Amino acid sequence: MQAERKAAKPHSALMSEAKQVWRLAHQKNVSKEERTAHITKLINIVRGKVQEVVFKHDASRVIQTVRTSNN
C-alpha cells in the first residue's frame, strides 16, 4: 500500500533512481574514482529536472551531494 502511494507521486521513478545512486555515492568507504562515477551518473539522472528534485523533502540531499562533490 505504501509502495503504491509512492509510485503514484509525480517523478517517483526519477526519485527512486536518484536515491539509489545517491546511496552509492554517499558512502564513506567508496574510492574517489567510484564516487566520481556515481556522481556523474547522478548528474545525468537529474539533468533538466533539478527543480523537481530540490523541492522534494527527502531528495534535496541528492542535489547537496552533487554540489559538494563539484567543489
mmCIF file as gemmi writes it, N, C-alpha and C atoms, coordinates in Angstrom:
data_model
loop_
_atom_site.group_PDB
_atom_site.id
_atom_site.type_symbol
_atom_site.label_atom_id
_atom_site.label_alt_id
_atom_site.label_comp_id
_atom_site.label_asym_id
_atom_site.label_entity_id
_atom_site.label_seq_id
_atom_site.pdbx_PDB_ins_code
_atom_site.Cartn_x
_atom_site.Cartn_y
_atom_site.Cartn_z
_atom_site.occupancy
_atom_site.B_iso_or_equiv
_atom_site.pdbx_formal_charge
_atom_site.auth_seq_id
_atom_site.auth_asym_id
_atom_site.pdbx_PDB_model_num
ATOM 1 N N . MET Axp A 1 ? 0.816 -1.181 0 1 0 ? 1 A 1
ATOM 2 C CA . MET Axp A 1 ? 0 0 0 1 0 ? 1 A 1
ATOM 3 C C . MET Axp A 1 ? 0.87 1.261 0 1 0 ? 1 A 1
ATOM 4 N N . GLN Axp A 2 ? 1.896 1.289 0.845 1 0 ? 2 A 1
ATOM 5 C CA . GLN Axp A 2 ? 2.772 2.447 0.886 1 0 ? 2 A 1
ATOM 6 C C . GLN Axp A 2 ? 3.538 2.579 -0.437 1 0 ? 2 A 1
ATOM 7 N N . ALA Axp A 3 ? 3.958 1.471 -1.004 1 0 ? 3 A 1
ATOM 8 C CA . ALA Axp A 3 ? 4.658 1.498 -2.289 1 0 ? 3 A 1
ATOM 9 C C . ALA Axp A 3 ? 3.764 2.039 -3.392 1 0 ? 3 A 1
ATOM 10 N N . GLU Axp A 4 ? 2.485 1.712 -3.337 1 0 ? 4 A 1
ATOM 11 C CA . GLU Axp A 4 ? 1.539 2.227 -4.329 1 0 ? 4 A 1
ATOM 12 C C . GLU Axp A 4 ? 1.397 3.741 -4.22 1 0 ? 4 A 1
ATOM 13 N N . ARG Axp A 5 ? 1.346 4.245 -2.994 1 0 ? 5 A 1
ATOM 14 C CA . ARG Axp A 5 ? 1.237 5.7 -2.796 1 0 ? 5 A 1
ATOM 15 C C . ARG Axp A 5 ? 2.488 6.405 -3.313 1 0 ? 5 A 1
ATOM 16 N N . LYS Axp A 6 ? 3.67 5.835 -3.032 1 0 ? 6 A 1
ATOM 17 C CA . LYS Axp A 6 ? 4.9 6.447 -3.518 1 0 ? 6 A 1
ATOM 18 C C . LYS Axp A 6 ? 4.967 6.441 -5.035 1 0 ? 6 A 1
ATOM 19 N N . ALA Axp A 7 ? 4.543 5.335 -5.637 1 0 ? 7 A 1
ATOM 20 C CA . ALA Axp A 7 ? 4.592 5.216 -7.098 1 0 ? 7 A 1
ATOM 21 C C . ALA Axp A 7 ? 3.612 6.168 -7.774 1 0 ? 7 A 1
ATOM 22 N N . ALA Axp A 8 ? 2.566 6.55 -7.087 1 0 ? 8 A 1
ATOM 23 C CA . ALA Axp A 8 ? 1.568 7.447 -7.669 1 0 ? 8 A 1
ATOM 24 C C . ALA Axp A 8 ? 2.025 8.907 -7.668 1 0 ? 8 A 1
ATOM 25 N N . LYS Axp A 9 ? 3.049 9.224 -6.907 1 0 ? 9 A 1
ATOM 26 C CA . LYS Axp A 9 ? 3.518 10.603 -6.828 1 0 ? 9 A 1
ATOM 27 C C . LYS Axp A 9 ? 4.264 10.989 -8.106 1 0 ? 9 A 1
ATOM 28 N N . PRO Axp A 10 ? 4.233 12.283 -8.439 1 0 ? 10 A 1
ATOM 29 C CA . PRO Axp A 10 ? 4.957 12.737 -9.632 1 0 ? 10 A 1
ATOM 30 C C . PRO Axp A 10 ? 6.455 12.483 -9.482 1 0 ? 10 A 1
ATOM 31 N N . HIS Axp A 11 ? 7.093 12.088 -10.545 1 0 ? 11 A 1
ATOM 32 C CA . HIS Axp A 11 ? 8.542 11.872 -10.598 1 0 ? 11 A 1
ATOM 33 C C . HIS Axp A 11 ? 9.009 10.74 -9.686 1 0 ? 11 A 1
ATOM 34 N N . SER Axp A 12 ? 8.155 9.789 -9.371 1 0 ? 12 A 1
ATOM 35 C CA . SER Axp A 12 ? 8.549 8.719 -8.453 1 0 ? 12 A 1
ATOM 36 C C . SER Axp A 12 ? 9.666 7.858 -9.03 1 0 ? 12 A 1
ATOM 37 N N . ALA Axp A 13 ? 9.643 7.582 -10.312 1 0 ? 13 A 1
ATOM 38 C CA . ALA Axp A 13 ? 10.698 6.767 -10.922 1 0 ? 13 A 1
ATOM 39 C C . ALA Axp A 13 ? 12.032 7.522 -10.892 1 0 ? 13 A 1
ATOM 40 N N . LEU Axp A 14 ? 11.992 8.809 -11.202 1 0 ? 14 A 1
ATOM 41 C CA . LEU Axp A 14 ? 13.192 9.64 -11.151 1 0 ? 14 A 1
ATOM 42 C C . LEU Axp A 14 ? 13.771 9.657 -9.744 1 0 ? 14 A 1
ATOM 43 N N . MET Axp A 15 ? 12.91 9.873 -8.757 1 0 ? 15 A 1
ATOM 44 C CA . MET Axp A 15 ? 13.37 9.953 -7.373 1 0 ? 15 A 1
ATOM 45 C C . MET Axp A 15 ? 13.938 8.62 -6.903 1 0 ? 15 A 1
ATOM 46 N N . SER Axp A 16 ? 13.305 7.555 -7.271 1 0 ? 16 A 1
ATOM 47 C CA . SER Axp A 16 ? 13.772 6.231 -6.868 1 0 ? 16 A 1
ATOM 48 C C . SER Axp A 16 ? 15.161 5.954 -7.435 1 0 ? 16 A 1
ATOM 49 N N . GLU Axp A 17 ? 15.346 6.239 -8.703 1 0 ? 17 A 1
ATOM 50 C CA . GLU Axp A 17 ? 16.642 6.011 -9.338 1 0 ? 17 A 1
ATOM 51 C C . GLU Axp A 17 ? 17.713 6.937 -8.755 1 0 ? 17 A 1
ATOM 52 N N . ALA Axp A 18 ? 17.367 8.189 -8.552 1 0 ? 18 A 1
ATOM 53 C CA . ALA Axp A 18 ? 18.328 9.153 -7.999 1 0 ? 18 A 1
ATOM 54 C C . ALA Axp A 18 ? 18.746 8.762 -6.588 1 0 ? 18 A 1
ATOM 55 N N . LYS Axp A 19 ? 17.814 8.338 -5.777 1 0 ? 19 A 1
ATOM 56 C CA . LYS Axp A 19 ? 18.14 7.944 -4.405 1 0 ? 19 A 1
ATOM 57 C C . LYS Axp A 19 ? 19.012 6.701 -4.373 1 0 ? 19 A 1
ATOM 58 N N . GLN Axp A 20 ? 18.759 5.775 -5.286 1 0 ? 20 A 1
ATOM 59 C CA . GLN Axp A 20 ? 19.551 4.555 -5.334 1 0 ? 20 A 1
ATOM 60 C C . GLN Axp A 20 ? 21.018 4.875 -5.654 1 0 ? 20 A 1
ATOM 61 N N . VAL Axp A 21 ? 21.238 5.728 -6.639 1 0 ? 21 A 1
ATOM 62 C CA . VAL Axp A 21 ? 22.6 6.118 -6.997 1 0 ? 21 A 1
ATOM 63 C C . VAL Axp A 21 ? 23.205 6.981 -5.896 1 0 ? 21 A 1
ATOM 64 N N . TRP Axp A 22 ? 22.407 7.837 -5.285 1 0 ? 22 A 1
ATOM 65 C CA . TRP Axp A 22 ? 22.89 8.69 -4.198 1 0 ? 22 A 1
ATOM 66 C C . TRP Axp A 22 ? 23.413 7.851 -3.041 1 0 ? 22 A 1
ATOM 67 N N . ARG Axp A 23 ? 22.706 6.785 -2.706 1 0 ? 23 A 1
ATOM 68 C CA . ARG Axp A 23 ? 23.159 5.914 -1.61 1 0 ? 23 A 1
ATOM 69 C C . ARG Axp A 23 ? 24.555 5.362 -1.892 1 0 ? 23 A 1
ATOM 70 N N . LEU Axp A 24 ? 24.826 5.03 -3.134 1 0 ? 24 A 1
ATOM 71 C CA . LEU Axp A 24 ? 26.152 4.52 -3.505 1 0 ? 24 A 1
ATOM 72 C C . LEU Axp A 24 ? 27.202 5.629 -3.441 1 0 ? 24 A 1
ATOM 73 N N . ALA Axp A 25 ? 26.864 6.814 -3.921 1 0 ? 25 A 1
ATOM 74 C CA . ALA Axp A 25 ? 27.802 7.933 -3.944 1 0 ? 25 A 1
ATOM 75 C C . ALA Axp A 25 ? 28.064 8.491 -2.556 1 0 ? 25 A 1
ATOM 76 N N . HIS Axp A 26 ? 27.114 8.353 -1.672 1 0 ? 26 A 1
ATOM 77 C CA . HIS Axp A 26 ? 27.193 8.957 -0.345 1 0 ? 26 A 1
ATOM 78 C C . HIS Axp A 26 ? 27.999 8.117 0.651 1 0 ? 26 A 1
ATOM 79 N N . GLN Axp A 27 ? 28.303 6.887 0.308 1 0 ? 27 A 1
ATOM 80 C CA . GLN Axp A 27 ? 29.037 6.011 1.228 1 0 ? 27 A 1
ATOM 81 C C . GLN Axp A 27 ? 30.441 6.542 1.476 1 0 ? 27 A 1
ATOM 82 N N . LYS Axp A 28 ? 30.915 6.362 2.682 1 0 ? 28 A 1
ATOM 83 C CA . LYS Axp A 28 ? 32.24 6.864 3.063 1 0 ? 28 A 1
ATOM 84 C C . LYS Axp A 28 ? 33.369 5.946 2.598 1 0 ? 28 A 1
ATOM 85 N N . ASN Axp A 29 ? 33.078 4.674 2.409 1 0 ? 29 A 1
ATOM 86 C CA . ASN Axp A 29 ? 34.131 3.709 2.079 1 0 ? 29 A 1
ATOM 87 C C . ASN Axp A 29 ? 34.26 3.442 0.577 1 0 ? 29 A 1
ATOM 88 N N . VAL Axp A 30 ? 33.876 4.411 -0.246 1 0 ? 30 A 1
ATOM 89 C CA . VAL Axp A 30 ? 33.941 4.281 -1.697 1 0 ? 30 A 1
ATOM 90 C C . VAL Axp A 30 ? 35.179 5.029 -2.188 1 0 ? 30 A 1
ATOM 91 N N . SER Axp A 31 ? 35.888 4.429 -3.158 1 0 ? 31 A 1
ATOM 92 C CA . SER Axp A 31 ? 37.069 5.093 -3.71 1 0 ? 31 A 1
ATOM 93 C C . SER Axp A 31 ? 36.655 6.374 -4.44 1 0 ? 31 A 1
ATOM 94 N N . LYS Axp A 32 ? 37.626 7.254 -4.603 1 0 ? 32 A 1
ATOM 95 C CA . LYS Axp A 32 ? 37.34 8.53 -5.253 1 0 ? 32 A 1
ATOM 96 C C . LYS Axp A 32 ? 36.854 8.323 -6.688 1 0 ? 32 A 1
ATOM 97 N N . GLU Axp A 33 ? 37.453 7.381 -7.402 1 0 ? 33 A 1
ATOM 98 C CA . GLU Axp A 33 ? 37.058 7.103 -8.781 1 0 ? 33 A 1
ATOM 99 C C . GLU Axp A 33 ? 35.633 6.574 -8.846 1 0 ? 33 A 1
ATOM 100 N N . GLU Axp A 34 ? 35.297 5.661 -7.929 1 0 ? 34 A 1
ATOM 101 C CA . GLU Axp A 34 ? 33.951 5.089 -7.907 1 0 ? 34 A 1
ATOM 102 C C . GLU Axp A 34 ? 32.92 6.157 -7.532 1 0 ? 34 A 1
ATOM 103 N N . ARG Axp A 35 ? 33.268 6.993 -6.562 1 0 ? 35 A 1
ATOM 104 C CA . ARG Axp A 35 ? 32.365 8.076 -6.155 1 0 ? 35 A 1
ATOM 105 C C . ARG Axp A 35 ? 32.125 9.041 -7.326 1 0 ? 35 A 1
ATOM 106 N N . THR Axp A 36 ? 33.186 9.37 -8.045 1 0 ? 36 A 1
ATOM 107 C CA . THR Axp A 36 ? 33.069 10.255 -9.195 1 0 ? 36 A 1
ATOM 108 C C . THR Axp A 36 ? 32.145 9.653 -10.248 1 0 ? 36 A 1
ATOM 109 N N . ALA Axp A 37 ? 32.256 8.36 -10.472 1 0 ? 37 A 1
ATOM 110 C CA . ALA Axp A 37 ? 31.392 7.684 -11.441 1 0 ? 37 A 1
ATOM 111 C C . ALA Axp A 37 ? 29.93 7.749 -10.995 1 0 ? 37 A 1
ATOM 112 N N . HIS Axp A 38 ? 29.677 7.539 -9.709 1 0 ? 38 A 1
ATOM 113 C CA . HIS Axp A 38 ? 28.307 7.609 -9.191 1 0 ? 38 A 1
ATOM 114 C C . HIS Axp A 38 ? 27.758 9.027 -9.288 1 0 ? 38 A 1
ATOM 115 N N . ILE Axp A 39 ? 28.588 10.012 -8.967 1 0 ? 39 A 1
ATOM 116 C CA . ILE Axp A 39 ? 28.154 11.41 -9.041 1 0 ? 39 A 1
ATOM 117 C C . ILE Axp A 39 ? 27.829 11.785 -10.488 1 0 ? 39 A 1
ATOM 118 N N . THR Axp A 40 ? 28.64 11.333 -11.428 1 0 ? 40 A 1
ATOM 119 C CA . THR Axp A 40 ? 28.378 11.603 -12.843 1 0 ? 40 A 1
ATOM 120 C C . THR Axp A 40 ? 27.049 10.996 -13.261 1 0 ? 40 A 1
ATOM 121 N N . LYS Axp A 41 ? 26.8 9.775 -12.83 1 0 ? 41 A 1
ATOM 122 C CA . LYS Axp A 41 ? 25.529 9.126 -13.153 1 0 ? 41 A 1
ATOM 123 C C . LYS Axp A 41 ? 24.372 9.893 -12.523 1 0 ? 41 A 1
ATOM 124 N N . LEU Axp A 42 ? 24.565 10.354 -11.298 1 0 ? 42 A 1
ATOM 125 C CA . LEU Axp A 42 ? 23.539 11.117 -10.6 1 0 ? 42 A 1
ATOM 126 C C . LEU Axp A 42 ? 23.246 12.43 -11.318 1 0 ? 42 A 1
ATOM 127 N N . ILE Axp A 43 ? 24.268 13.088 -11.779 1 0 ? 43 A 1
ATOM 128 C CA . ILE Axp A 43 ? 24.089 14.34 -12.526 1 0 ? 43 A 1
ATOM 129 C C . ILE Axp A 43 ? 23.272 14.082 -13.788 1 0 ? 43 A 1
ATOM 130 N N . ASN Axp A 44 ? 23.583 12.994 -14.475 1 0 ? 44 A 1
ATOM 131 C CA . ASN Axp A 44 ? 22.842 12.666 -15.701 1 0 ? 44 A 1
ATOM 132 C C . ASN Axp A 44 ? 21.378 12.348 -15.413 1 0 ? 44 A 1
ATOM 133 N N . ILE Axp A 45 ? 21.111 11.745 -14.275 1 0 ? 45 A 1
ATOM 134 C CA . ILE Axp A 45 ? 19.735 11.406 -13.903 1 0 ? 45 A 1
ATOM 135 C C . ILE Axp A 45 ? 18.909 12.663 -13.655 1 0 ? 45 A 1
ATOM 136 N N . VAL Axp A 46 ? 19.48 13.634 -12.946 1 0 ? 46 A 1
ATOM 137 C CA . VAL Axp A 46 ? 18.705 14.816 -12.55 1 0 ? 46 A 1
ATOM 138 C C . VAL Axp A 46 ? 18.834 15.983 -13.523 1 0 ? 46 A 1
ATOM 139 N N . ARG Axp A 47 ? 19.667 15.841 -14.538 1 0 ? 47 A 1
ATOM 140 C CA . ARG Axp A 47 ? 19.852 16.924 -15.51 1 0 ? 47 A 1
ATOM 141 C C . ARG Axp A 47 ? 18.502 17.324 -16.114 1 0 ? 47 A 1
ATOM 142 N N . GLY Axp A 48 ? 18.204 18.605 -16.037 1 0 ? 48 A 1
ATOM 143 C CA . GLY Axp A 48 ? 16.953 19.126 -16.58 1 0 ? 48 A 1
ATOM 144 C C . GLY Axp A 48 ? 15.766 18.957 -15.643 1 0 ? 48 A 1
ATOM 145 N N . LYS Axp A 49 ? 15.981 18.304 -14.513 1 0 ? 49 A 1
ATOM 146 C CA . LYS Axp A 49 ? 14.879 18.051 -13.575 1 0 ? 49 A 1
ATOM 147 C C . LYS Axp A 49 ? 15.244 18.476 -12.156 1 0 ? 49 A 1
ATOM 148 N N . VAL Axp A 50 ? 16.231 19.336 -12.042 1 0 ? 50 A 1
ATOM 149 C CA . VAL Axp A 50 ? 16.731 19.738 -10.725 1 0 ? 50 A 1
ATOM 150 C C . VAL Axp A 50 ? 15.64 20.374 -9.881 1 0 ? 50 A 1
ATOM 151 N N . GLN Axp A 51 ? 14.837 21.221 -10.477 1 0 ? 51 A 1
ATOM 152 C CA . GLN Axp A 51 ? 13.798 21.906 -9.712 1 0 ? 51 A 1
ATOM 153 C C . GLN Axp A 51 ? 12.824 20.906 -9.089 1 0 ? 51 A 1
ATOM 154 N N . GLU Axp A 52 ? 12.47 19.863 -9.811 1 0 ? 52 A 1
ATOM 155 C CA . GLU Axp A 52 ? 11.57 18.85 -9.266 1 0 ? 52 A 1
ATOM 156 C C . GLU Axp A 52 ? 12.204 18.134 -8.081 1 0 ? 52 A 1
ATOM 157 N N . VAL Axp A 53 ? 13.515 17.911 -8.161 1 0 ? 53 A 1
ATOM 158 C CA . VAL Axp A 53 ? 14.224 17.197 -7.102 1 0 ? 53 A 1
ATOM 159 C C . VAL Axp A 53 ? 14.406 18.089 -5.878 1 0 ? 53 A 1
ATOM 160 N N . VAL Axp A 54 ? 14.777 19.329 -6.086 1 0 ? 54 A 1
ATOM 161 C CA . VAL Axp A 54 ? 15.079 20.24 -4.981 1 0 ? 54 A 1
ATOM 162 C C . VAL Axp A 54 ? 13.88 20.43 -4.058 1 0 ? 54 A 1
ATOM 163 N N . PHE Axp A 55 ? 12.707 20.473 -4.614 1 0 ? 55 A 1
ATOM 164 C CA . PHE Axp A 55 ? 11.532 20.739 -3.801 1 0 ? 55 A 1
ATOM 165 C C . PHE Axp A 55 ? 10.944 19.496 -3.141 1 0 ? 55 A 1
ATOM 166 N N . LYS Axp A 56 ? 11.578 18.361 -3.327 1 0 ? 56 A 1
ATOM 167 C CA . LYS Axp A 56 ? 11.161 17.147 -2.624 1 0 ? 56 A 1
ATOM 168 C C . LYS Axp A 56 ? 11.951 17.08 -1.327 1 0 ? 56 A 1
ATOM 169 N N . HIS Axp A 57 ? 11.269 16.976 -0.203 1 0 ? 57 A 1
ATOM 170 C CA . HIS Axp A 57 ? 11.923 16.998 1.105 1 0 ? 57 A 1
ATOM 171 C C . HIS Axp A 57 ? 13.018 15.944 1.22 1 0 ? 57 A 1
ATOM 172 N N . ASP Axp A 58 ? 12.719 14.726 0.833 1 0 ? 58 A 1
ATOM 173 C CA . ASP Axp A 58 ? 13.663 13.642 1.035 1 0 ? 58 A 1
ATOM 174 C C . ASP Axp A 58 ? 14.717 13.543 -0.064 1 0 ? 58 A 1
ATOM 175 N N . ALA Axp A 59 ? 14.623 14.341 -1.102 1 0 ? 59 A 1
ATOM 176 C CA . ALA Axp A 59 ? 15.569 14.233 -2.213 1 0 ? 59 A 1
ATOM 177 C C . ALA Axp A 59 ? 16.515 15.419 -2.327 1 0 ? 59 A 1
ATOM 178 N N . SER Axp A 60 ? 16.347 16.425 -1.511 1 0 ? 60 A 1
ATOM 179 C CA . SER Axp A 60 ? 17.234 17.583 -1.618 1 0 ? 60 A 1
ATOM 180 C C . SER Axp A 60 ? 18.673 17.211 -1.297 1 0 ? 60 A 1
ATOM 181 N N . ARG Axp A 61 ? 18.875 16.172 -0.527 1 0 ? 61 A 1
ATOM 182 C CA . ARG Axp A 61 ? 20.235 15.705 -0.222 1 0 ? 61 A 1
ATOM 183 C C . ARG Axp A 61 ? 20.954 15.207 -1.478 1 0 ? 61 A 1
ATOM 184 N N . VAL Axp A 62 ? 20.209 14.738 -2.433 1 0 ? 62 A 1
ATOM 185 C CA . VAL Axp A 62 ? 20.79 14.299 -3.701 1 0 ? 62 A 1
ATOM 186 C C . VAL Axp A 62 ? 21.509 15.478 -4.354 1 0 ? 62 A 1
ATOM 187 N N . ILE Axp A 63 ? 20.849 16.602 -4.429 1 0 ? 63 A 1
ATOM 188 C CA . ILE Axp A 63 ? 21.438 17.797 -5.035 1 0 ? 63 A 1
ATOM 189 C C . ILE Axp A 63 ? 22.59 18.313 -4.178 1 0 ? 63 A 1
ATOM 190 N N . GLN Axp A 64 ? 22.453 18.249 -2.87 1 0 ? 64 A 1
ATOM 191 C CA . GLN Axp A 64 ? 23.53 18.685 -1.986 1 0 ? 64 A 1
ATOM 192 C C . GLN Axp A 64 ? 24.785 17.859 -2.216 1 0 ? 64 A 1
ATOM 193 N N . THR Axp A 65 ? 24.64 16.571 -2.401 1 0 ? 65 A 1
ATOM 194 C CA . THR Axp A 65 ? 25.791 15.703 -2.637 1 0 ? 65 A 1
ATOM 195 C C . THR Axp A 65 ? 26.461 16.041 -3.958 1 0 ? 65 A 1
ATOM 196 N N . VAL Axp A 66 ? 25.678 16.293 -4.99 1 0 ? 66 A 1
ATOM 197 C CA . VAL Axp A 66 ? 26.232 16.665 -6.287 1 0 ? 66 A 1
ATOM 198 C C . VAL Axp A 66 ? 26.985 17.98 -6.17 1 0 ? 66 A 1
ATOM 199 N N . ARG Axp A 67 ? 26.384 18.927 -5.477 1 0 ? 67 A 1
ATOM 200 C CA . ARG Axp A 67 ? 27 20.252 -5.336 1 0 ? 67 A 1
ATOM 201 C C . ARG Axp A 67 ? 28.317 20.172 -4.57 1 0 ? 67 A 1
ATOM 202 N N . THR Axp A 68 ? 28.351 19.463 -3.458 1 0 ? 68 A 1
ATOM 203 C CA . THR Axp A 68 ? 29.572 19.406 -2.653 1 0 ? 68 A 1
ATOM 204 C C . THR Axp A 68 ? 30.675 18.624 -3.342 1 0 ? 68 A 1
ATOM 205 N N . SER Axp A 69 ? 30.323 17.692 -4.202 1 0 ? 69 A 1
ATOM 206 C CA . SER Axp A 69 ? 31.357 16.912 -4.883 1 0 ? 69 A 1
ATOM 207 C C . SER Axp A 69 ? 31.996 17.706 -6.022 1 0 ? 69 A 1
ATOM 208 N N . ASN Axp A 70 ? 31.324 18.739 -6.488 1 0 ? 70 A 1
ATOM 209 C CA . ASN Axp A 70 ? 31.868 19.542 -7.584 1 0 ? 70 A 1
ATOM 210 C C . ASN Axp A 70 ? 32.708 20.722 -7.104 1 0 ? 70 A 1
ATOM 211 N N . ASN Axp A 71 ? 32.856 20.891 -5.811 1 0 ? 71 A 1
ATOM 212 C CA . ASN Axp A 71 ? 33.676 22 -5.269 1 0 ? 71 A 1
ATOM 213 C C . ASN Axp A 71 ? 35.119 21.597 -5.154 1 0 ? 71 A 1
